[in-house]
Amino acid sequence: MHIGKLTLAAAGLAVLTWATPPQDAGALFRKNCAVCHGADGHGQTAKGRKLKVKDLTSAEVQKLTDAELTKVITQGKPPDMDGYADQLSKQEIQAMVAYVRELGKH
């Protein structure tokens, strides 16, 4: 779900505007995360195995709260995972958390 800002136009009509254009969470994941976590979230990429990244579909990751996942995506997991606070909007990070949840269902 994308969250926009509701504004009232001069004609009295409600207009939904976006602070940043919403993007497909899957595309964001593939662009930013799949090199380590893999497209399926299992972490079975060359880089993922080298860094011993978490399987995002695992019970260990899926039991994390949305706030905890948001913190990891925003701040990263030093020393190997950079945070995305400067690259993704809050709405995009929320979409990424939802996407990680979806990965856990498969």
C-alpha positions in Angstrom: 0.0 0.0 0.0 1.3 3.4 -0.9 0.6 6.4 1.3 0.1 9.7 -0.3 -0.8 13.2 0.8 -4.4 14.3 0.4 -4.8 17.9 -0.6 -7.8 19.9 -1.6 -7.8 21.6 -4.9 -9.2 25.1 -5.5 -12.3 23.6 -7.1 -13.1 21.6 -4.0 -11.9 18.3 -5.3 -9.6 16.0 -3.4 -6.3 15.3 -5.1 -3.9 12.6 -4.1 -0.2 13.6 -4.5 2.9 11.7 -3.7 6.0 13.0 -1.8 7.9 10.5 -4.0 6.4 8.5 -6.8 5.4 5.0 -5.5 7.4 2.1 -7.0 6.8 -1.6 -7.2 8.2 -3.1 -4.0 9.4 -6.1 -6.0 11.4 -3.9 -8.3 12.9 -2.0 -5.4 13.8 -5.3 -3.8 15.4 -6.6 -6.9 17.3 -3.4 -7.4 18.6 -3.0 -3.8 18.5 -6.4 -2.1 18.5 -9.3 -4.5 22.3 -9.2 -5.1 22.7 -10.5 -1.6 19.3 -11.9 -0.5 18.4 -13.3 -4.0 15.2 -12.6 -5.8 13.4 -15.2 -3.6 14.8 -13.8 -0.4 16.7 -17.1 0.6 20.1 -15.5 0.4 21.6 -18.2 -1.8 23.6 -15.9 -4.1 27.4 -15.9 -4.2 27.5 -12.7 -2.3 24.8 -13.8 0.1 26.6 -17.0 1.0 29.9 -15.2 1.4 28.3 -12.7 3.8 26.1 -15.3 5.5 23.0 -13.1 5.0 19.7 -14.1 6.7 17.1 -16.0 4.7 14.3 -13.4 4.7 11.7 -16.2 4.5 13.0 -17.9 7.7 11.0 -17.9 10.9 13.9 -16.0 12.5 13.4 -13.0 10.2 9.6 -13.3 9.9 9.2 -13.1 13.7 10.8 -9.6 13.7 8.3 -6.8 14.1 7.6 -4.3 11.3 9.5 -1.7 13.4 12.5 -4.0 13.6 12.5 -4.7 9.9 12.1 -1.0 9.2 15.1 -0.3 11.4 17.3 -2.8 9.5 16.3 -1.5 6.1 16.7 2.1 7.2 19.9 1.8 9.2 21.4 -1.4 7.7 23.3 -4.2 9.5 27.0 -3.1 9.8 29.5 -4.0 8.6 28.1 -5.6 5.5 24.6 -4.1 4.9 24.3 -0.4 4.3 21.1 1.4 5.3 18.7 2.8 2.8 17.5 5.9 4.7 19.2 8.2 2.0 18.0 6.1 -1.0 14.4 5.2 -0.2 11.5 7.2 1.1 9.6 6.2 4.3 6.8 4.9 2.0 9.2 2.8 0.0 10.8 1.4 3.1 7.3 0.5 4.3 6.6 -1.2 1.0 9.9 -3.2 1.4 8.8 -4.4 4.8 5.5 -5.6 3.3 7.4 -7.3 0.5 9.6 -9.2 3.0 6.4 -10.3 4.7 5.2 -11.6 1.3 8.4 -13.5 0.8 7.8 -15.3 4.1 4.5 -16.6 2.8 6.1 -18.6 -0.1 
